Amino acid sequence: PRCPVALSAAHGRPRPSVAMARRPAKCYRVIKNKPYPKSRYCRGVPDPKIRIYDAGMKKFDCNVFPACVHLVSFEKEQISSEAMEAGRIAANKYMVNNAGKNEFHLRVRMHPYHCLRINKMLSCAGADRLQTGMRGAFGKVQGTAARIAIGQIMLSIRTKDQHANKAVEGFRRAKFKFPGRQKIVVSRQWGFTKFTREDYTKWKNEGRIRPDGVNCKLWENHGPVAGRPASTLFMGSARTYKVRNDAV
């Protein structure tokens, strides 16, 4: 029998093309199956579009940028690596143009580990003779996406206090690049650290804070004393917990 492609050419129609565009992100937004990460069984995964997760002054000390703003997800969904790159570019460009390239540190807090699959089908004229249905319907890997939960931080910016409002506006513009709902939250912590601004200021004046890159560590009273500098030995404790009234 004659080939279906040859039949379509004999009837005066052009040969079908196999080039396809990307599916819209609404096809992959819902989390409905188990995670499908890249492994020795799942090969041929294309590189994610986002390659830079830290932008701005990422090597500045934790003392430089006290203010911190987060973009928090309010939906459980999947976000493609293309959307992550678009959101990072939008926030970074606004901060560079309005605050300055040396006045902030932007960090992407989600990673596209989940692989997205597609079962390629020809959808042009005469394709009904070429492909009809279910053969090999598992699909091949098309791209990657990040799975995020409700309340998970998507992007973070640490900057100086005078540029905190600009970070909020940068995240407002980045929200248009993501599906679902997001909230912009101004953090009570000092930069990317886990300490509140009041505790950080107090402990820094006491000499208890030890800078550790973008983060910091606290000199506590427990642990071996040998090998520690004399300036890091304190009589009282750093934290004071609530004492029960009936405690003896």
Disulfide bonds with the S-S distance in Angstrom:
none
